[in-house]
Amino acid sequence: MENRLLHIFRNNPFGRETLLQSIYFCNKVGASPVIYIPKTTKFLMYFDNDVVQVDLDKSYLTSPETAIKNATELVEQAGMNARFFDPKHFTASTLPDIHTNFDYMCCPRSISDMSSKIGLGYIGPRVRRIVKAARFPVLITSPAFKPWKSITVFFGGSVNAVKALRLGFHVARSSGMSIDVFTQTGKYSEEDCMNMIKERNLEKEKDLYINEWHFFENNNFEDNLYEVPHDALVILGAYGHGVIKDILFGSKLEKIQSTISNNLLVAGPNYTTIL
Amino acid sequence: MAAIVGNFSGLASVVLNRSLVMMSEWLHHLRHYWWVFLLPAAGAALSSLFLEKVVNEGAGHGVPEVIYSVSRYGGLLRFRSSFSRLISSCLTIGSGGSAGPEAPVVISGAAIGSNIAKYFSLNDRQRVTLVGCGAAGAISSIFNAPIAGMVFAVEVIVGEWKSVNIVPIAIASVAGTEISRLLQGNQITFSHHLFNIDLLNIFACLGLAVLSATASILLTRMLRSMHTVSHKVSAPIWIRAAMGGCAVGIIGLFLPVVLGEGYHTVKILIEGEYGQVLAVVALASFAKIAATALTLGWGGSGGIFAPCLVIGSLIGVTYHHLLALFWPSASWVNEGYYALLGMAGLISGMLQAPLTGIFLIIEITGGWEVILPLIMVSAFTTTLCHYFEPASYYLKDLVEHGHLLRPGTDARVLSDLNVPELIEKDCIIVNQNMLLRDFVTIIKKSHRNYFPVEDEKTGKFLGIIHLDDIRQYLFDPVMYDAVFLGQIMNTKVEVAHPDDDLLDVVRKMDMKGLYSMPVVVNNRFIGLISKATILDQYRKELMVQTSH
């Protein structure tokens, strides 16, 4: 069955960039965008073990009379059928429930900031909650439409990193692009990484899809990020820690997203691999 | 874990209770000012602003939200719900709005239970039980009534009388009550009186049941109509809440009995010390109904439990006055007896939960000797209300939108299944240019009756061939080389989409008399969904839901 990406449409120039990004992603991985045009600034997403309330800013409600037309135009220009999500269930009669049986979801870095404030600032708490709870990976887009021509996977050796690598293989297979893997040595050596690949029977996929595996000896992670191609889709796994834990102990995800402006595809702890 | 949830929810109840007392004392010295009618307006506006702007939560008292979440999402509730309604209802009720603190503590307790379950990654069934524990602990604590808390949680929230629910909920009730007793003392909410009840007074309660049912239906309908009317006013929600609160404040200038949660009024009525004539008591009953509808329908925050107790006791006293007026020589029991029965009647009528009504009144008054008339009033009021309003106030919206999915029911089982997991993909796809002869060869090897037809070039879904529809061609060999499948396929076929609700798909199948339907996405055939597979999965799901 076809894969579907949930996109929350914002009917303004920034929203257009984000939708273009989603459409491009869908084209590459063979998925269909399912667009939700919000009628209220709040909605709920019920996951297996969490309910996330997404509070949008009012820019998501801009010109509702042209929203469907504008979104349809963009999707059809890409040779796809525009499908819209119409919530059928409501919590407390007013809050739409958005179901979570999607294969991907697209979020700007912060789902609820005014477009004037959007930069590489930080990943908003709602996006974090979605990443943490979702079974699907979350596409965190760059501020402006930026086609990607290769795939980069960050592999740190954790369970989530293995999930990210599997997701990378899936995207590589669908898009026909090759993968560059980046590993910061320290906790795991090159040999450890190769053993992990072997233990998980991923050698065949490694030979098929991985172009180059970069191992960084330099301890400064941010410096190494310069090596990431600017036009690559960056895939990484996330533990899904909360903001407080990240502030106290630091977060690789936060470092990466605040340093590079690439599109990110984040596999959370509950992501179930497709491959 | 049930004890932990019971303790926390009990604590939430105590906090709200103490906050209301403090706020009431704090505002008491303002009661003699002419502008005092603005207090409920300010409280309702602040409450609404807090819910809408600070915690970003939909207004309302929240019990339907708990039942909805239990029905559809295994009891998942937002963390913010564990405190938001406590604060908002404190503002509404403390300032004089006509509402009760019970529903807010129910949603707080339920949200505490849900979030503890989430923290420990419990499964849906365990989470629902902890949600029930939270509700039970909260009601038990606020009324110092463990049995009522337990019965309310099972009868209204969980809707499933099974030991797997009852045991932890009972533990939570005890924990909630103990916390309350520890912090506030072991007191019965309302004073206990002995009544000398004879047969005449037992049978007289039937008339009270009719009056209670009428008041319940009136309150239910007024709450809904006020809600509808308020939404037609094009003003921000906090302005609407202020308008409702202002109206309540004005009523309160003439009849202070309508203000606040009204426990003090109930005490006076039970003790038979209200001392007003029939017309005033009847007017106060109606005014309290109107004030509650104005408070909650226009955007204030709170519940209907306490207003039901006040209205019920006023209705009871009204009825006693009527009896004394028409049959002055008969020996009627003290009006406090009818106040108790009226409270049970209103609770049973509004919630359509007779057991909750009976046990709550017995526990909060300690009046076990009135159990027979209590049962009669509760049973008759519930029956009458159910006739005119088939769903209770809490469930009305959920029933209307098809969101009430009690465990083990048809709708619940179907809601837990979805189209993608039922799709049969082992179908043989044919194209429109295939000759009937070639198709017959395919049929010989196939065990299916349905064959989807796709466009040879584009792969688009064109229609379906059902063997029953083409039987006359199959038994006529002359046709084998003369007929193409494109000529005999059914192109006006009903299709399903993976996103469709299974309940809608089954309804469509029933209406059209279909046994199978193709599932189509973007003009592409994905698979078939059939009644046989649905029944198979339905049985499995039913077994999961009804087993422990």
Interface residues (C-beta under 8 A of the other chain):
Chain A: M1 E2 S32 K42 L44 Y46 N49 D50 V51 Q53 D55 N81 R83 F85 K88 H89 F90 T91 A92 S93 T94 L95 N101
Chain B: N56 E57 G58 G60 G62 P64 E65 Y68 S69 R72 Y73 L76 L77 R78 R80 K118 S121 D397 H401 H403 N418 P420 I423 P498 D499 D501 V521 N522 R524 I526
